[in-house]
Protein backbone atom coordinates (compact mmCIF):
# COMPACT_ATOMS: atom_id res chain seq x y z
CA UNK A 1 0.00 0.00 0.00
CA UNK A 2 2.91 2.35 0.80
CA UNK A 3 6.25 1.78 -0.91
CA UNK A 4 9.35 3.92 -0.35
CA UNK A 5 12.56 3.23 -2.29
CA UNK A 6 15.85 5.13 -1.90
CA UNK A 7 14.08 8.27 -0.69
CA UNK A 8 16.41 11.23 -0.10
CA UNK A 9 15.75 14.87 0.77
CA UNK A 10 18.53 17.46 0.91
CA UNK A 11 18.41 21.08 2.03
CA UNK A 12 21.62 22.66 0.75
CA UNK A 13 24.30 20.75 2.72
CA UNK A 14 21.89 19.21 5.19
CA UNK A 15 20.55 15.73 4.38
CA UNK A 16 17.23 15.36 6.22
CA UNK A 17 16.37 11.94 4.74
CA UNK A 18 19.14 9.72 3.45
CA UNK A 19 18.31 6.87 1.02
CA UNK A 20 15.52 5.24 3.06
CA UNK A 21 13.37 2.32 1.91
CA UNK A 22 10.42 0.56 3.54
CA UNK A 23 6.96 -0.82 2.78
CA UNK A 24 3.64 -0.76 4.62
CA UNK A 25 1.15 -3.53 3.80
CA UNK A 26 -2.60 -3.04 3.49
CA UNK A 27 -4.38 -2.80 6.85
CA UNK A 28 -1.21 -2.45 8.94
CA UNK A 29 -0.47 0.18 11.56
CA UNK A 30 3.21 1.03 11.25
CA UNK A 31 5.08 3.27 13.66
CA UNK A 32 7.70 5.56 12.14
CA UNK A 33 9.92 5.98 15.17
CA UNK A 34 12.87 8.27 15.75
CA UNK A 35 14.18 11.11 17.89
CA UNK A 36 13.32 14.72 17.09
CA UNK A 37 15.17 15.79 13.95
CA UNK A 38 15.52 12.23 12.63
CA UNK A 39 13.65 12.98 9.38
CA UNK A 40 10.17 11.71 10.27
CA UNK A 41 8.19 14.84 9.40
CA UNK A 42 10.16 15.36 6.17
CA UNK A 43 9.26 11.82 5.09
CA UNK A 44 5.59 12.42 5.94
CA UNK A 45 5.57 15.62 3.90
CA UNK A 46 6.98 13.79 0.90
CA UNK A 47 4.41 10.98 1.23
CA UNK A 48 1.58 13.56 1.34
CA UNK A 49 2.93 15.39 -1.74
CA UNK A 50 3.65 18.49 0.34
CA UNK A 51 7.24 18.55 -0.94
CA UNK A 52 9.18 16.63 -3.59
CA UNK A 53 12.07 14.29 -2.80
CA UNK A 54 15.58 15.07 -3.99
CA UNK A 55 16.04 11.46 -5.07
CA UNK A 56 14.26 8.13 -4.84
CA UNK A 57 10.59 7.22 -5.20
CA UNK A 58 7.52 6.80 -3.03
CA UNK A 59 4.09 5.50 -3.96
CA UNK A 60 0.69 5.22 -2.27
CA UNK A 61 -1.71 2.53 -3.54
CA UNK A 62 0.42 2.26 -6.67
CA UNK A 63 0.48 6.00 -7.46
CA UNK A 64 3.76 7.91 -7.53
CA UNK A 65 3.87 10.92 -5.17
CA UNK A 66 5.89 12.96 -7.66
CA UNK A 67 4.22 11.98 -10.94
CA UNK A 68 0.62 11.44 -9.76
CA UNK A 69 0.11 13.72 -6.72
CA UNK A 70 -3.64 14.24 -7.25
CA UNK A 71 -4.27 10.49 -7.33
CA UNK A 72 -2.21 10.10 -4.16
CA UNK A 73 -4.09 12.89 -2.35
CA UNK A 74 -7.43 11.27 -3.15
CA UNK A 75 -6.30 8.13 -1.37
CA UNK A 76 -4.75 9.56 1.78
CA UNK A 77 -5.95 11.23 4.93
CA UNK A 78 -3.34 13.40 6.62
CA UNK A 79 -3.15 14.65 10.19
CA UNK A 80 -0.13 16.91 10.68
CA UNK A 81 1.32 17.53 14.14
CA UNK A 82 -0.86 20.64 14.48
CA UNK A 83 -4.43 19.75 13.36
CA UNK A 84 -5.52 21.88 10.35
CA UNK A 85 -8.74 23.13 11.95
CA UNK A 86 -10.44 26.52 11.75
CA UNK A 87 -11.25 27.68 15.31
CA UNK A 88 -14.02 30.04 14.17
CA UNK A 89 -16.04 27.17 12.66
CA UNK A 90 -18.35 24.71 14.39
CA UNK A 91 -17.27 21.06 14.16
CA UNK A 92 -20.02 19.95 11.75
CA UNK A 93 -19.50 23.09 9.65
CA UNK A 94 -15.76 22.43 9.41
CA UNK A 95 -16.20 18.75 8.50
CA UNK A 96 -18.77 19.70 5.83
CA UNK A 97 -16.29 22.24 4.42
CA UNK A 98 -13.50 19.63 4.33
CA UNK A 99 -15.83 17.09 2.72
CA UNK A 100 -16.59 19.52 -0.10
CA UNK A 101 -12.87 20.21 -0.59
CA UNK A 102 -12.27 16.47 -0.89
CA UNK A 103 -14.92 16.08 -3.56
CA UNK A 104 -17.57 14.15 -1.65
CA UNK A 105 -20.86 14.39 -3.62
CA UNK A 106 -23.44 16.64 -1.94
CA UNK A 107 -26.05 13.87 -1.42
CA UNK A 108 -23.48 11.78 0.48
CA UNK A 109 -21.93 14.58 2.49
CA UNK A 110 -24.25 14.74 5.54
CA UNK A 111 -23.90 10.99 6.10
CA UNK A 112 -20.10 11.12 5.71
CA UNK A 113 -19.90 13.99 8.23
CA UNK A 114 -22.05 12.03 10.66
CA UNK A 115 -20.01 8.83 10.27
CA UNK A 116 -16.66 10.60 10.68
CA UNK A 117 -17.90 12.46 13.77
CA UNK A 118 -19.20 9.26 15.34
CA UNK A 119 -16.04 7.27 14.57
CA UNK A 120 -13.86 9.95 16.11
CA UNK A 121 -16.19 10.57 19.07
CA UNK A 122 -16.91 14.24 18.31
CA UNK A 123 -20.63 13.90 17.51
CA UNK A 124 -21.48 15.25 20.98
CA UNK A 125 -19.65 18.52 20.21
CA UNK A 126 -20.68 18.87 16.57
CA UNK A 127 -22.45 22.18 17.22
CA UNK A 128 -19.60 23.71 19.24
CA UNK A 129 -17.00 26.15 17.98
CA UNK A 130 -13.65 24.43 17.52
CA UNK A 131 -12.01 27.25 19.50
CA UNK A 132 -14.02 26.12 22.55
CA UNK A 133 -12.78 22.53 22.41
CA UNK A 134 -9.95 20.97 24.43
CA UNK A 135 -6.78 19.97 22.60
CA UNK A 136 -7.85 16.33 22.79
CA UNK A 137 -11.14 17.09 21.05
CA UNK A 138 -9.38 19.23 18.43
CA UNK A 139 -7.11 16.26 17.74
CA UNK A 140 -10.19 14.07 17.21
CA UNK A 141 -11.66 16.65 14.85
CA UNK A 142 -8.35 16.54 12.97
CA UNK A 143 -8.69 12.75 12.67
CA UNK A 144 -12.30 13.13 11.52
CA UNK A 145 -11.24 15.41 8.66
CA UNK A 146 -8.55 12.88 7.72
CA UNK A 147 -11.02 9.99 7.38
CA UNK A 148 -14.12 11.78 6.08
CA UNK A 149 -13.49 10.71 2.47
CA UNK A 150 -12.73 7.11 3.56
CA UNK A 151 -9.11 7.09 2.31
CA UNK A 152 -7.05 3.94 1.81
CA UNK A 153 -4.16 5.36 3.83
CA UNK A 154 -3.92 7.50 6.96
CA UNK A 155 -0.69 9.43 7.60
CA UNK A 156 -0.47 10.74 11.15
CA UNK A 157 2.39 12.96 12.29
CA UNK A 158 2.89 12.89 16.10
CA UNK A 159 -0.87 12.27 16.69
CA UNK A 160 -0.65 12.50 20.52
CA UNK A 161 1.81 15.40 20.83
CA UNK A 162 0.84 17.75 23.64
CA UNK A 163 -2.06 15.66 24.95
CA UNK A 164 -2.56 14.71 28.59
CA UNK A 165 -2.39 11.01 29.61
CA UNK A 166 -6.17 10.48 29.37
CA UNK A 167 -6.32 12.11 25.93
CA UNK A 168 -3.33 10.04 24.77
CA UNK A 169 -5.06 6.84 25.83
CA UNK A 170 -8.28 7.84 24.04
CA UNK A 171 -6.41 8.82 20.86
CA UNK A 172 -4.50 5.51 20.83
CA UNK A 173 -7.77 3.57 21.17
CA UNK A 174 -9.24 5.59 18.32
CA UNK A 175 -6.27 4.92 16.03
CA UNK A 176 -6.40 1.18 16.79
CA UNK A 177 -10.12 1.15 15.96
CA UNK A 178 -9.33 2.50 12.48
CA UNK A 179 -6.88 -0.29 11.62
CA UNK A 180 -7.88 -2.82 9.00
CA UNK A 181 -10.22 -0.42 7.25
CA UNK A 182 -7.33 1.98 6.73
CA UNK A 183 -3.60 1.43 6.33
CA UNK A 184 -1.95 3.68 8.91
CA UNK A 185 1.54 5.08 9.27
CA UNK A 186 2.18 7.28 12.28
CA UNK A 187 5.34 9.11 13.19
CA UNK A 188 6.38 9.53 16.80
CA UNK A 189 9.37 9.82 19.11
CA UNK A 190 7.37 8.29 21.99
CA UNK A 191 8.27 4.63 22.48
CA UNK A 192 5.05 3.50 24.24
CA UNK A 193 3.11 5.00 21.33
CA UNK A 194 4.50 2.34 19.02
CA UNK A 195 4.39 -0.57 21.49
CA UNK A 196 0.73 0.06 22.35
CA UNK A 197 -0.58 1.06 18.92
CA UNK A 198 1.42 -0.44 16.08
CA UNK A 199 1.91 -3.82 14.38
CA UNK A 200 5.28 -2.98 12.87
CA UNK A 201 7.94 -0.35 13.36
CA UNK A 202 10.40 1.52 11.16
CA UNK A 203 13.18 3.13 13.22
CA UNK A 204 14.96 6.13 11.71
CA UNK A 205 18.03 7.91 13.08
CA UNK A 206 19.80 10.88 11.50
CA UNK A 207 17.84 10.43 8.29
CA UNK A 208 18.61 6.72 7.90
CA UNK A 209 16.48 3.64 8.52
CA UNK A 210 18.27 1.55 11.15
CA UNK A 211 15.58 -1.15 11.59
CA UNK A 212 12.21 -2.26 10.22
CA UNK A 213 10.23 -5.23 11.50
CA UNK A 214 7.52 -6.19 13.98
CA UNK A 215 8.28 -5.11 17.55
CA UNK A 216 8.36 -8.77 18.62
CA UNK A 217 10.83 -9.76 15.90
CA UNK A 218 13.08 -6.78 16.61
CA UNK A 219 13.33 -7.56 20.29
CA UNK A 220 13.94 -11.26 19.63
CA UNK A 221 16.58 -10.57 17.01
CA UNK A 222 18.55 -8.10 19.10
CA UNK A 223 18.32 -10.09 22.30
CA UNK A 224 21.03 -12.61 21.47
CA UNK A 225 20.92 -13.94 25.03
CA UNK A 226 18.32 -14.93 27.60
CA UNK A 227 17.32 -12.40 30.26
CA UNK A 228 15.68 -13.54 33.48
CA UNK A 229 14.18 -11.65 36.42
CA UNK A 230 14.84 -13.33 39.77
CA UNK A 231 13.23 -12.28 43.07
CA UNK A 232 14.87 -13.70 46.20
CA UNK A 233 14.79 -13.19 49.97
CA UNK A 234 16.84 -14.64 52.85
CA UNK A 235 20.31 -13.25 52.11
CA UNK A 236 22.24 -9.95 51.71
CA UNK A 237 22.21 -8.42 48.22
CA UNK A 238 25.95 -8.83 47.64
CA UNK A 239 25.88 -12.51 48.62
CA UNK A 240 23.04 -13.21 46.18
CA UNK A 241 24.75 -11.33 43.37
CA UNK A 242 28.03 -13.21 43.85
CA UNK A 243 26.25 -16.57 43.86
CA UNK A 244 24.21 -15.83 40.75
CA UNK A 245 27.32 -14.65 38.90
CA UNK A 246 28.87 -18.10 39.57
CA UNK A 247 26.10 -19.93 37.72
CA UNK A 248 27.38 -21.45 34.47
CA UNK A 249 26.27 -19.48 31.38
CA UNK A 250 25.57 -16.21 33.22
CA UNK A 251 27.19 -13.11 31.68
CA UNK A 252 25.84 -10.34 33.90
CA UNK A 253 23.80 -9.83 37.08
CA UNK A 254 22.11 -6.50 37.79
CA UNK A 255 20.42 -5.60 41.09
CA UNK A 256 17.12 -3.94 40.09
CA UNK A 257 15.20 -3.40 43.34
CA UNK A 258 14.80 -4.24 47.04
CA UNK A 259 11.37 -4.12 48.67
CA UNK A 260 10.24 -5.58 51.99
CA UNK A 261 13.41 -7.66 52.18
CA UNK A 262 12.95 -9.13 48.68
CA UNK A 263 15.78 -8.54 46.20
CA UNK A 264 15.08 -8.45 42.45
CA UNK A 265 17.89 -9.13 39.99
CA UNK A 266 18.03 -9.19 36.20
CA UNK A 267 20.33 -11.96 34.99
CA UNK A 268 21.63 -12.11 31.42
CA UNK A 269 23.05 -15.25 29.88
CA UNK A 270 25.80 -15.80 27.36
CA UNK A 271 24.51 -16.24 23.77
CA UNK A 272 22.87 -19.61 23.32
CA UNK A 273 22.80 -20.41 27.04
CA UNK A 274 19.60 -21.11 29.00
CA UNK A 275 20.07 -20.33 32.68
CA UNK A 276 16.62 -20.46 34.31
CA UNK A 277 16.94 -23.99 35.69
CA UNK A 278 20.53 -23.53 36.96
CA UNK A 279 19.53 -20.24 38.61
CA UNK A 280 16.59 -21.85 40.42
CA UNK A 281 18.82 -24.71 41.56
CA UNK A 282 21.51 -22.30 42.85
CA UNK A 283 18.98 -20.29 44.87
CA UNK A 284 17.36 -23.37 46.45
CA UNK A 285 20.70 -25.03 47.24
CA UNK A 286 21.82 -21.81 48.94
CA UNK A 287 18.82 -22.02 51.26
CA UNK A 288 17.18 -18.82 50.06
CA UNK A 289 13.50 -18.23 49.23
CA UNK A 290 12.75 -17.98 45.50
CA UNK A 291 9.67 -15.79 44.97
CA UNK A 292 9.77 -15.31 41.20
CA UNK A 293 11.78 -16.39 38.18
CA UNK A 294 10.58 -15.23 34.77
CA UNK A 295 11.90 -14.37 31.32
CA UNK A 296 12.31 -10.66 30.57
CA UNK A 297 11.45 -9.39 27.11
CA UNK A 298 13.63 -6.75 25.56
CA UNK A 299 11.61 -3.53 25.48
CA UNK A 300 11.29 -1.29 22.46
CA UNK A 301 13.22 1.29 24.46
CA UNK A 302 16.14 -1.16 24.72
CA UNK A 303 15.93 -1.81 20.97
CA UNK A 304 15.76 1.89 20.15
CA UNK A 305 18.71 2.82 22.37
CA UNK A 306 20.83 -0.04 21.05
CA UNK A 307 20.14 0.73 17.41
CA UNK A 308 20.61 4.50 17.66
CA UNK A 309 23.77 4.01 19.75
CA UNK A 310 25.12 1.67 17.04
CA UNK A 311 24.35 4.29 14.39
CA UNK A 312 26.22 6.98 16.35
CA UNK A 313 29.18 4.64 16.91
CA UNK A 314 29.32 3.84 13.19
CA UNK A 315 29.33 7.54 12.32
CA UNK A 316 32.05 8.18 14.87
CA UNK A 317 34.19 5.45 13.31
CA UNK A 318 33.99 7.13 9.90
CA UNK A 319 35.36 10.45 11.17
TAPE-V963235 format. One record per residue. N is the residue number from 1. RES is the residue in one letter. PHI is phi in whole degrees, 0 to 359 (NA if undefined). OMEGA is omega as a letter, one per 40 degrees, with the letter a starting at -180 (999 if undefined). D_FIRST is the distance of its C-alpha to the first C-alpha in whole Angstrom. Layout:
n: [N | N]
res: [RES | RES]
phi: [PHI | PHI]
omega: [OMEGA | OMEGA]
d_first: [D_FIRST | D_FIRST]
//
This chain:
n: [1 | 2 | 3 | 4 | 5 | 6 | 7 | 8 | 9 | 10 | 11 | 12 | 13 | 14 | 15 | 16 | 17 | 18 | 19 | 20 | 21 | 22 | 23 | 24 | 25 | 26 | 27 | 28 | 29 | 30 | 31 | 32 | 33 | 34 | 35 | 36 | 37 | 38 | 39 | 40 | 41 | 42 | 43 | 44 | 45 | 46 | 47 | 48 | 49 | 50 | 51 | 52 | 53 | 54 | 55 | 56 | 57 | 58 | 59 | 60 | 61 | 62 | 63 | 64 | 65 | 66 | 67 | 68 | 69 | 70 | 71 | 72 | 73 | 74 | 75 | 76 | 77 | 78 | 79 | 80 | 81 | 82 | 83 | 84 | 85 | 86 | 87 | 88 | 89 | 90 | 91 | 92 | 93 | 94 | 95 | 96 | 97 | 98 | 99 | 100 | 101 | 102 | 103 | 104 | 105 | 106 | 107 | 108 | 109 | 110 | 111 | 112 | 113 | 114 | 115 | 116 | 117 | 118 | 119 | 120 | 121 | 122 | 123 | 124 | 125 | 126 | 127 | 128 | 129 | 130 | 131 | 132 | 133 | 134 | 135 | 136 | 137 | 138 | 139 | 140 | 141 | 142 | 143 | 144 | 145 | 146 | 147 | 148 | 149 | 150 | 151 | 152 | 153 | 154 | 155 | 156 | 157 | 158 | 159 | 160 | 161 | 162 | 163 | 164 | 165 | 166 | 167 | 168 | 169 | 170 | 171 | 172 | 173 | 174 | 175 | 176 | 177 | 178 | 179 | 180 | 181 | 182 | 183 | 184 | 185 | 186 | 187 | 188 | 189 | 190 | 191 | 192 | 193 | 194 | 195 | 196 | 197 | 198 | 199 | 200 | 201 | 202 | 203 | 204 | 205 | 206 | 207 | 208 | 209 | 210 | 211 | 212 | 213 | 214 | 215 | 216 | 217 | 218 | 219 | 220 | 221 | 222 | 223 | 224 | 225 | 226 | 227 | 228 | 229 | 230 | 231 | 232 | 233 | 234 | 235 | 236 | 237 | 238 | 239 | 240 | 241 | 242 | 243 | 244 | 245 | 246 | 247 | 248 | 249 | 250 | 251 | 252 | 253 | 254 | 255 | 256 | 257 | 258 | 259 | 260 | 261 | 262 | 263 | 264 | 265 | 266 | 267 | 268 | 269 | 270 | 271 | 272 | 273 | 274 | 275 | 276 | 277 | 278 | 279 | 280 | 281 | 282 | 283 | 284 | 285 | 286 | 287 | 288 | 289 | 290 | 291 | 292 | 293 | 294 | 295 | 296 | 297 | 298 | 299 | 300 | 301 | 302 | 303 | 304 | 305 | 306 | 307 | 308 | 309 | 310 | 311 | 312 | 313 | 314 | 315 | 316 | 317 | 318 | 319]
res: [X | X | X | X | X | X | X | X | X | X | X | X | X | X | X | X | X | X | X | X | X | X | X | X | X | X | X | X | X | X | X | X | X | X | X | X | X | X | X | X | X | X | X | X | X | X | X | X | X | X | X | X | X | X | X | X | X | X | X | X | X | X | X | X | X | X | X | X | X | X | X | X | X | X | X | X | X | X | X | X | X | X | X | X | X | X | X | X | X | X | X | X | X | X | X | X | X | X | X | X | X | X | X | X | X | X | X | X | X | X | X | X | X | X | X | X | X | X | X | X | X | X | X | X | X | X | X | X | X | X | X | X | X | X | X | X | X | X | X | X | X | X | X | X | X | X | X | X | X | X | X | X | X | X | X | X | X | X | X | X | X | X | X | X | X | X | X | X | X | X | X | X | X | X | X | X | X | X | X | X | X | X | X | X | X | X | X | X | X | X | X | X | X | X | X | X | X | X | X | X | X | X | X | X | X | X | X | X | X | X | X | X | X | X | X | X | X | X | X | X | X | X | X | X | X | X | X | X | X | X | X | X | X | X | X | X | X | X | X | X | X | X | X | X | X | X | X | X | X | X | X | X | X | X | X | X | X | X | X | X | X | X | X | X | X | X | X | X | X | X | X | X | X | X | X | X | X | X | X | X | X | X | X | X | X | X | X | X | X | X | X | X | X | X | X | X | X | X | X | X | X | X | X | X | X | X | X | X | X | X | X | X | X | X | X | X | X | X | X]
phi: [NA | 239 | 226 | 239 | 227 | 60 | 290 | 222 | 224 | 246 | 239 | 57 | 269 | 272 | 257 | 281 | 228 | 236 | 57 | 264 | 218 | 192 | 229 | 237 | 277 | 302 | 85 | 280 | 249 | 244 | 270 | 257 | 252 | 181 | 292 | 303 | 86 | 282 | 115 | 294 | 296 | 301 | 297 | 300 | 293 | 290 | 296 | 266 | 66 | 285 | 213 | 275 | 282 | 282 | 207 | 87 | 226 | 214 | 222 | 238 | 52 | 89 | 255 | 285 | 292 | 270 | 269 | 227 | 299 | 292 | 295 | 296 | 297 | 292 | 253 | 238 | 242 | 236 | 241 | 289 | 302 | 256 | 306 | 278 | 255 | 255 | 297 | 278 | 261 | 283 | 302 | 295 | 293 | 295 | 294 | 296 | 300 | 296 | 300 | 295 | 301 | 270 | 80 | 288 | 303 | 306 | 297 | 271 | 299 | 302 | 292 | 296 | 298 | 298 | 295 | 295 | 295 | 291 | 301 | 263 | 57 | 238 | 299 | 287 | 240 | 297 | 259 | 261 | 293 | 299 | 296 | 269 | 271 | 289 | 298 | 299 | 292 | 297 | 296 | 295 | 298 | 300 | 293 | 298 | 292 | 287 | 254 | 300 | 263 | 53 | 286 | 292 | 233 | 248 | 241 | 241 | 257 | 50 | 294 | 246 | 299 | 81 | 271 | 279 | 305 | 294 | 294 | 298 | 299 | 296 | 293 | 298 | 299 | 296 | 298 | 298 | 292 | 271 | 294 | 91 | 291 | 240 | 274 | 234 | 237 | 233 | 264 | 195 | 248 | 261 | 299 | 299 | 303 | 286 | 300 | 266 | 239 | 254 | 277 | 231 | 220 | 242 | 256 | 240 | 217 | 52 | 82 | 242 | 283 | 254 | 194 | 205 | 181 | 288 | 301 | 298 | 293 | 297 | 294 | 291 | 291 | 278 | 277 | 285 | 231 | 277 | 236 | 229 | 264 | 235 | 247 | 224 | 224 | 108 | 201 | 297 | 304 | 296 | 296 | 297 | 301 | 300 | 293 | 294 | 294 | 278 | 292 | 301 | 94 | 277 | 257 | 203 | 233 | 243 | 280 | 262 | 192 | 226 | 220 | 51 | 82 | 264 | 256 | 250 | 238 | 252 | 247 | 251 | 262 | 289 | 308 | 83 | 261 | 246 | 244 | 298 | 295 | 299 | 295 | 299 | 296 | 296 | 294 | 295 | 294 | 279 | 83 | 264 | 269 | 261 | 268 | 203 | 213 | 214 | 288 | 248 | 281 | 286 | 281 | 297 | 298 | 299 | 300 | 300 | 296 | 293 | 291 | 290 | 294 | 296 | 295 | 295 | 296 | 295 | 294 | 296 | 291 | 279 | 283]
omega: [i | i | a | a | i | a | a | i | i | i | a | a | a | i | a | i | a | i | a | i | i | i | i | a | a | i | a | i | a | i | i | a | i | i | i | i | a | a | a | a | i | i | i | a | i | a | a | i | i | i | a | i | i | i | i | a | i | i | i | a | i | a | a | a | a | a | a | a | a | i | i | a | i | a | i | i | a | i | i | a | i | a | a | a | i | a | a | i | i | a | a | i | i | a | i | i | i | i | i | i | a | i | i | a | a | a | a | a | a | i | i | i | a | a | i | i | i | i | a | i | i | i | a | i | a | a | i | i | a | i | a | a | i | a | i | i | i | i | i | i | i | i | i | i | a | a | a | a | i | a | i | a | i | i | a | a | a | a | i | a | i | a | i | a | i | i | i | i | a | a | i | i | a | a | i | a | a | a | a | i | i | i | a | i | a | i | i | i | a | a | i | i | a | a | a | a | a | i | a | a | i | a | a | i | a | i | a | i | a | i | i | a | i | i | a | a | i | a | i | a | a | i | a | a | i | i | a | i | a | i | a | i | i | i | i | a | a | i | a | a | a | a | a | i | a | a | a | i | a | i | a | i | a | i | a | a | i | i | i | i | i | a | i | i | i | a | i | a | i | i | i | a | i | a | a | a | i | i | i | a | a | a | a | i | i | i | a | i | i | a | a | i | a | i | i | i | i | a | i | i | i | i | a | a | a | a | a | i | i | i | i | a | i | i | i | a | a | a | 999]
d_first: [0 | 4 | 7 | 10 | 13 | 17 | 16 | 20 | 22 | 25 | 28 | 31 | 32 | 30 | 26 | 24 | 21 | 22 | 20 | 17 | 14 | 11 | 8 | 6 | 5 | 5 | 9 | 9 | 12 | 12 | 15 | 15 | 19 | 22 | 25 | 26 | 26 | 23 | 21 | 19 | 19 | 19 | 16 | 15 | 17 | 15 | 12 | 14 | 16 | 19 | 20 | 19 | 19 | 22 | 20 | 17 | 14 | 11 | 8 | 6 | 5 | 7 | 10 | 12 | 13 | 16 | 17 | 15 | 15 | 16 | 13 | 11 | 14 | 14 | 10 | 11 | 14 | 15 | 18 | 20 | 23 | 25 | 24 | 25 | 27 | 31 | 34 | 36 | 34 | 34 | 31 | 31 | 32 | 29 | 26 | 28 | 28 | 24 | 23 | 26 | 24 | 21 | 22 | 23 | 26 | 29 | 30 | 26 | 26 | 29 | 27 | 24 | 26 | 27 | 24 | 22 | 26 | 26 | 23 | 23 | 27 | 29 | 30 | 34 | 34 | 33 | 36 | 36 | 36 | 33 | 36 | 37 | 34 | 34 | 31 | 29 | 29 | 28 | 25 | 24 | 25 | 23 | 20 | 21 | 21 | 17 | 17 | 19 | 17 | 15 | 12 | 8 | 8 | 11 | 12 | 15 | 18 | 21 | 21 | 24 | 26 | 30 | 30 | 32 | 32 | 32 | 29 | 27 | 27 | 27 | 24 | 22 | 23 | 21 | 18 | 18 | 19 | 16 | 14 | 12 | 13 | 10 | 7 | 10 | 11 | 14 | 17 | 20 | 23 | 25 | 24 | 25 | 22 | 20 | 22 | 22 | 19 | 16 | 15 | 14 | 16 | 15 | 19 | 20 | 24 | 25 | 22 | 21 | 19 | 21 | 19 | 16 | 16 | 17 | 20 | 22 | 22 | 22 | 25 | 27 | 26 | 28 | 31 | 33 | 35 | 36 | 37 | 39 | 41 | 44 | 47 | 50 | 54 | 57 | 57 | 57 | 54 | 55 | 56 | 53 | 51 | 54 | 54 | 50 | 50 | 52 | 50 | 49 | 45 | 45 | 44 | 44 | 45 | 44 | 46 | 44 | 46 | 49 | 50 | 53 | 54 | 51 | 50 | 46 | 45 | 41 | 42 | 40 | 41 | 41 | 38 | 38 | 41 | 41 | 43 | 43 | 46 | 48 | 48 | 49 | 52 | 53 | 53 | 55 | 57 | 58 | 59 | 56 | 54 | 51 | 49 | 45 | 43 | 39 | 36 | 35 | 31 | 30 | 28 | 25 | 28 | 30 | 26 | 26 | 29 | 30 | 27 | 28 | 31 | 30 | 29 | 32 | 34 | 32 | 33 | 36 | 37 | 36 | 39]
//
